[in-house]
Amino acid sequence: MRYLIVPTTAVAFSAALGFAGVAHGAPTGPDSAADTIAKLEAEGRRVIVNRVGAAPLSQCAVTSVTAGHDITDRNPVGDTGSVERVRYRTVYVTVSC
């Protein structure tokens, strides 16, 4: 029986790349964590940062990006109906400093 051992950093990074198709500002390339977060916020996402280490954010590297929950509102339509609309989307960014 053979086992494949993959470092968790590689797994986290590949998960972040898998999310890159959805979040256009996800980490791809030499951008700092601050740049990645700024791109996601510019797309209208609410970013929640999980930081490992104490260096300034500009010196951190993104290790994963995970989609969070959509925050929605219900707006009345007519006398008896309503429609749900997305207020904003959240995304969790894990950085290592």
Contacts in CASP RR format, 6 or more apart in sequence:
PFRMAT RR
TARGET T0000
AUTHOR 0000-0000-0000
METHOD contacts of the structure
MODEL  1
MRYLIVPTTAVAFSAALGFAGVAHGAPTGPDSAADTIAKLEAEGRRVIVN
RVGAAPLSQCAVTSVTAGHDITDRNPVGDTGSVERVRYRTVYVTVSC
9 63 0 8 1.000
12 63 0 8 1.000
12 64 0 8 1.000
12 94 0 8 1.000
13 27 0 8 1.000
13 63 0 8 1.000
13 64 0 8 1.000
15 64 0 8 1.000
15 65 0 8 1.000
15 66 0 8 1.000
16 26 0 8 1.000
16 27 0 8 1.000
16 62 0 8 1.000
16 63 0 8 1.000
16 64 0 8 1.000
16 65 0 8 1.000
17 26 0 8 1.000
17 27 0 8 1.000
17 28 0 8 1.000
18 26 0 8 1.000
19 26 0 8 1.000
19 65 0 8 1.000
19 66 0 8 1.000
19 67 0 8 1.000
20 26 0 8 1.000
20 27 0 8 1.000
20 28 0 8 1.000
20 65 0 8 1.000
22 67 0 8 1.000
23 40 0 8 1.000
23 43 0 8 1.000
23 45 0 8 1.000
23 65 0 8 1.000
23 67 0 8 1.000
23 91 0 8 1.000
24 39 0 8 1.000
24 43 0 8 1.000
25 36 0 8 1.000
25 39 0 8 1.000
25 40 0 8 1.000
25 43 0 8 1.000
26 36 0 8 1.000
26 40 0 8 1.000
26 65 0 8 1.000
27 36 0 8 1.000
27 62 0 8 1.000
27 65 0 8 1.000
31 39 0 8 1.000
31 62 0 8 1.000
32 57 0 8 1.000
32 58 0 8 1.000
32 59 0 8 1.000
32 60 0 8 1.000
32 61 0 8 1.000
33 49 0 8 1.000
33 57 0 8 1.000
33 58 0 8 1.000
33 60 0 8 1.000
33 61 0 8 1.000
33 62 0 8 1.000
33 93 0 8 1.000
33 95 0 8 1.000
34 57 0 8 1.000
34 58 0 8 1.000
34 60 0 8 1.000
36 62 0 8 1.000
36 65 0 8 1.000
36 93 0 8 1.000
37 47 0 8 1.000
37 49 0 8 1.000
37 57 0 8 1.000
37 93 0 8 1.000
40 47 0 8 1.000
40 65 0 8 1.000
40 91 0 8 1.000
40 93 0 8 1.000
41 47 0 8 1.000
44 88 0 8 1.000
44 89 0 8 1.000
45 88 0 8 1.000
45 89 0 8 1.000
45 90 0 8 1.000
45 91 0 8 1.000
46 71 0 8 1.000
46 88 0 8 1.000
46 89 0 8 1.000
46 90 0 8 1.000
46 91 0 8 1.000
47 90 0 8 1.000
47 91 0 8 1.000
47 92 0 8 1.000
47 93 0 8 1.000
48 90 0 8 1.000
48 91 0 8 1.000
48 92 0 8 1.000
48 93 0 8 1.000
49 57 0 8 1.000
49 92 0 8 1.000
49 93 0 8 1.000
49 94 0 8 1.000
49 95 0 8 1.000
50 92 0 8 1.000
50 93 0 8 1.000
50 94 0 8 1.000
50 95 0 8 1.000
51 57 0 8 1.000
51 60 0 8 1.000
51 94 0 8 1.000
51 95 0 8 1.000
51 97 0 8 1.000
52 63 0 8 1.000
52 94 0 8 1.000
52 95 0 8 1.000
52 96 0 8 1.000
52 97 0 8 1.000
53 60 0 8 1.000
53 96 0 8 1.000
53 97 0 8 1.000
54 97 0 8 1.000
55 97 0 8 1.000
56 97 0 8 1.000
57 95 0 8 1.000
57 97 0 8 1.000
59 97 0 8 1.000
60 95 0 8 1.000
60 96 0 8 1.000
60 97 0 8 1.000
61 95 0 8 1.000
61 96 0 8 1.000
61 97 0 8 1.000
62 93 0 8 1.000
62 94 0 8 1.000
62 95 0 8 1.000
63 94 0 8 1.000
63 95 0 8 1.000
63 96 0 8 1.000
64 92 0 8 1.000
64 93 0 8 1.000
64 94 0 8 1.000
65 91 0 8 1.000
65 92 0 8 1.000
65 93 0 8 1.000
65 94 0 8 1.000
66 91 0 8 1.000
66 92 0 8 1.000
66 94 0 8 1.000
67 89 0 8 1.000
67 90 0 8 1.000
67 91 0 8 1.000
67 92 0 8 1.000
68 89 0 8 1.000
68 90 0 8 1.000
68 91 0 8 1.000
68 92 0 8 1.000
69 90 0 8 1.000
70 86 0 8 1.000
70 88 0 8 1.000
70 89 0 8 1.000
70 90 0 8 1.000
71 86 0 8 1.000
71 87 0 8 1.000
71 88 0 8 1.000
71 89 0 8 1.000
71 90 0 8 1.000
72 84 0 8 1.000
72 85 0 8 1.000
72 86 0 8 1.000
72 87 0 8 1.000
73 84 0 8 1.000
73 85 0 8 1.000
73 87 0 8 1.000
74 82 0 8 1.000
74 83 0 8 1.000
74 84 0 8 1.000
75 82 0 8 1.000
75 83 0 8 1.000
75 84 0 8 1.000
75 85 0 8 1.000
76 82 0 8 1.000
77 83 0 8 1.000
END
